[in-house]
Amino acid sequence: MIIKSSTALRNDYGTISLLAHETEEPIYITKNGEGDIVVMSIDAFEKREQILKLRAKIMVAETSRVSGETTVSLDEARKRIEEKYSATV
């Protein structure tokens, strides 16, 4: 975990920006010794957002599976896809 003060952010933005890009991790900014905000590169933020969206989709699928909805095996899914696309060629 990277922690920097708001003074460091104000006085040395360039270094903190570089650190955020190099580590691809959030940087916690404190104000008066207490946590205040988190700074991260846009790339790291977008990756994190994609992961969260994927996890949400997986959770929906898992909830459906656990509730008894019909599922297909990986082999069956492959077979269906191959049949669908071989018929259009």
C-alpha positions as CSV (number, residue, x, y, z in Angstrom):
1,M,0.0,0.0,0.0
2,I,1.4,3.4,-1.0
3,I,0.5,6.3,1.2
4,K,1.4,9.9,0.6
5,S,0.4,13.2,2.2
6,S,-1.7,15.8,0.5
7,T,1.3,18.1,0.8
8,A,3.3,15.6,-1.3
9,L,0.6,15.6,-3.9
10,R,0.4,19.3,-4.0
11,N,4.2,19.9,-4.1
12,D,5.3,16.9,-6.2
13,Y,2.4,15.9,-8.4
14,G,4.8,14.7,-11.1
15,T,6.5,12.1,-8.9
16,I,3.2,10.8,-7.6
17,S,1.8,10.6,-11.1
18,L,4.8,8.6,-12.2
19,L,4.5,6.4,-9.2
20,A,0.9,5.7,-10.0
21,H,1.7,4.8,-13.6
22,E,4.7,2.6,-12.7
23,T,3.1,0.6,-9.9
24,E,-0.5,0.5,-11.4
25,E,-1.7,0.6,-7.8
26,P,-3.8,3.1,-5.9
27,I,-2.0,5.7,-3.9
28,Y,-3.7,6.7,-0.7
29,I,-3.5,10.4,0.1
30,T,-3.8,11.6,3.6
31,K,-4.9,14.9,5.0
32,N,-3.8,15.8,8.5
33,G,-2.7,12.2,9.0
34,E,-6.1,10.7,8.1
35,G,-7.0,8.9,4.9
36,D,-8.7,11.4,2.5
37,I,-8.6,10.3,-1.2
38,V,-7.1,7.6,-3.5
39,V,-5.2,8.4,-6.7
40,M,-4.5,6.0,-9.5
41,S,-3.6,6.0,-13.2
42,I,-6.4,5.8,-15.7
43,D,-5.1,2.5,-17.0
44,A,-5.1,1.0,-13.6
45,F,-8.6,2.4,-12.9
46,E,-10.0,1.0,-16.2
47,K,-8.5,-2.4,-15.6
48,R,-10.1,-2.5,-12.1
49,E,-13.4,-1.5,-13.6
50,Q,-13.2,-4.3,-16.2
51,I,-12.4,-6.8,-13.5
52,L,-15.4,-5.6,-11.4
53,K,-17.7,-5.8,-14.3
54,L,-16.5,-9.3,-15.1
55,R,-16.9,-10.4,-11.5
56,A,-20.5,-9.1,-11.5
57,K,-21.3,-11.1,-14.7
58,I,-19.7,-14.2,-13.2
59,M,-21.8,-13.7,-10.0
60,V,-25.0,-13.5,-12.1
61,A,-24.1,-16.7,-13.9
62,E,-23.2,-18.5,-10.7
63,T,-26.5,-17.4,-9.1
64,S,-28.4,-18.7,-12.1
65,R,-26.5,-22.0,-11.9
66,V,-27.1,-22.4,-8.2
67,S,-30.8,-21.6,-8.5
68,G,-31.2,-24.5,-10.9
69,E,-31.3,-22.9,-14.3
70,T,-30.4,-25.1,-17.2
71,T,-26.7,-25.2,-18.0
72,V,-24.5,-26.8,-20.7
73,S,-21.1,-28.3,-20.5
74,L,-18.1,-26.6,-22.2
75,D,-18.0,-29.4,-24.8
76,E,-21.7,-28.9,-25.6
77,A,-21.2,-25.1,-25.9
78,R,-18.3,-25.7,-28.2
79,K,-20.3,-28.1,-30.3
80,R,-23.2,-25.6,-30.6
81,I,-20.8,-22.8,-31.7
82,E,-19.1,-25.0,-34.2
83,E,-22.4,-26.1,-35.7
84,K,-23.7,-22.5,-35.8
85,Y,-20.6,-21.2,-37.6
86,S,-19.9,-24.2,-39.9
87,A,-23.5,-23.9,-41.2
88,T,-22.9,-20.3,-42.3
89,V,-19.7,-20.9,-44.2
